[in-house]
């Protein structure tokens, strides 16, 4: 399963939906999301063109942050090329870089443990440099932390607050919101969710 992870220098209501509801949600990849992705690609291209030449004696970003911006570009470009042809994840963990670090780092670690992609709606203040700088600071404490950026998933599952967990299965999904540890959220789905089998598989794989 491709996870579209990139390294970071950087759950309690259940709801099951019938297959037609999920199909409807999946068609709501909005024009706004497409425009956001295109805008970020254009902004990054313009930013890179305006970066000082390292040989000109002008200040430049640290190499690590420049590397992060290249990864952000690749991540955003991947969303553009795969819209309508996405991999299906057994679960998605919706988070924000605005969550306090002491809460966010354990969330990213848990997501890694259960092989669930932590997903952002977009960039910090819609700014590539700010995002790279914040991720750089997070990476100082957890070099393996990772996220993906995909606003279309927020639209598809109607995510308006984070953190939130979506567990999927054919034609259905379970949704849990709030700062519930991933293990407990998965256990809730495993006990009474429509996608209980998926949750049990994720729990078992992490043992």
N, C-alpha and C positions, 0 to 999 in steps of 0.2 A: 504494500500500500504506500503510494507516494504521499508524504505528509506536508510537503512544501515548507518544511522548517527552515529557518535561518538562525544562526547563533545570535544571541543578544548581548550587545555592549550596552546591551540592554541590561441553591441549589436549593419556602421549601415546599413548592406546589407541584404536583404531578398532573400532567395533562396529556391524555392520549387522543389522537386524531385519526379519523377514518382516512382511507386512501385518497378519496377525492379532495379532502381538505389539504393534505400534503401536496398533492399534484397541483392544486391551485396556488399554494404558497411558493412552489418551485417555479411557477411562471412569473413571479413578481420580482425578477431581476430587473430593477428599475432603471430608467434612463438616467436618474440621478447617480446611481452607482457607477454606471458606465462613464458618465461625465467626470465623476471623481477620479476614476482610474486614469482616464485620458489626461485629466488636468495634472495629476501627480507625475505622469510620464513626461509631460511637457515642462513642468516646473523643474524636474530633476535634470532634464537635458539642458535647460537654460542655465541652471545653477552650475553644472559641470563646465559649461562653456565659459562662465564668468569666473571660475576659480583661478587664483593666481598661479603663475608658472613657478614651480619650485626653484627653477634656475634664475628667477628674477630677483631673488632676495626679499620677496614679500612674504608675510605670514601665511601659512597654509594649515589646513586641518591636520591633526596627527594621522599617521598612516592607518591606525586602527579604526578611526572614525571614517576615513575615506573608504576603507574596506566595507564598513557597515553600510555606508550610503550605496555602494555598489550592490550589496546584498538586498537592500531595500528596493533598488531599481529592478533587480531580478525578480523579487517577490511580487511587486506591482505588475511587472510585465507578464508574469505567469498568470495573474488573475485576468488580464486582458485577453490573453490567448486561449484561456480555458473556460471563459464564461459560456455557460450552456453545455459544457463538456467536462464537468468537474468530477474528481474522484469522490466517492461516497465514503464518508468517515463513519465508523460505528458510533462515535461520540465526538462532540465538539465542546470545548470549554471557552466561553466568551469572557474575556477579561479586558482590562484597560490599564495603560501605563500610568493613569492617574490614581490607581489604588496605591495606598501607602506601601512603601518598600517592604516593611516588616510583614505585611499581609500578602503582597504580591509574590515575593520570592518563594514562600511555602506553596503557593498555588501553582507556580510554574514547576516546582520540583514534583508535586503530586501529579501534575499533568504528564510529566515525563515518565513517572513511574507507571502510569496506566496507559501510556502511549496514546494520549488524547491531545490533539493539537490545540494549544491555547491561542485564541484568535482575537485580534484587534479589529475595531471598525476602521480605524485610519491612523494618521500620524498625529503626534502631539502638537496641538495648535496648528494642524495642517502644515507643519514645518519639518522638512527632512533633517535639518541640522539638529534641531531640538530633540527629535526622536533618536537620532544616532547618539547624541550626547547622553541622554537618559539611559539608553540601553547599554552604553559603555560603562556607566556607573553600576548598573545592575550586574553586569558581567564581572565586575571586580569581586563580587561576593559569590556569584555562581556562574562559572565559566561555561556551563552546559545549558543555561537557561535559553529557551527558544520560543519564538512566536511566529504566527503567520498573520498577514494583513488581508482581510477579505470582507469588505462592507456588504457584499451580496449575500453572505451567510446571515448577517444580522437582519437583512430584509426578508430572506427566505423563511427564517424562523421567528420573525417579529420580535427580535430582541431589543428592548428599550432600556434595560438596566443590567448592570454587571456586578458581581460575577453571576454567570448562569451556565448551566450544563444542559446539553441536548444529547439524548441517547437515541439512536435510530435503529429501525428494523424495517423490512419491506412494507411500504405503505403506511407507516406509522412512526411516531416519535414521542418520547417522554421529555418533559421540560421541568427542570428544577432550578429555582433561583435563590440567591442569598449566599452568605458566606459559610455554607456548610462544607466541611472537608469532603474532598472527592470520594473518599472511601465510603463515608456515610451516605452521600448522595447516590452513589452506585448501589449501595445496599438497599436503599429505599426503592429504587427502580427494580432491583432484583426481587424484592418482596412483593410488589404490587403493581409494577408498571406494565404497560403494553409491550415494552421491549425488554422484559425481564431476562430473556435468554442472552441478549447482547450484554447487558450489565453483568450477568454472571460470568460470561466469557472474559470480560475485561478484568473482573476481580480475580478470576482464577489465573489469568496470564501474569498478573503482577505478584503472585505468591512466590 
